[in-house]
């Protein structure tokens, strides 16, 4: 299992629509939060080991209506 976090910069007025689309359309999503700062949203995804992260982000996330930019972080180990 691969865990990634993706930050989303949304077009003006689109953050809630993007969050809704993520929650409804992307089955790999775990959670999505609105944030302050340079990005409007951050979401956590669990991908299978066979999944290509680049294809997932560019073909499934960046194409959602209202997404202007993304920033992807790959998580290595969960502590807790």
C-alpha positions, 0 to 999 in steps of 0.5 A: 500500500502506498500513501500519498498526500496531495495539496490542491490549489483551486480556481477561485470559488471552487474549493468546496466543489473540488472537495466534493468531487474528490470525496464522491469520485475518487475511491482511493481517498481517505480524507480531505481537509480545507487548509490555509496558505498556498493551497486550498485543500489537502487530501490523503490517498491510499494506492495499491502497490501496483499503482503509478502515482504519476498517472493517478495524480495527472489523470485522475486528480489534476483533471477535476474541474476547478483544480488549478495546481497540485503538490504531491507528497509521498509518505514513507512510514506512519508513526503512532 
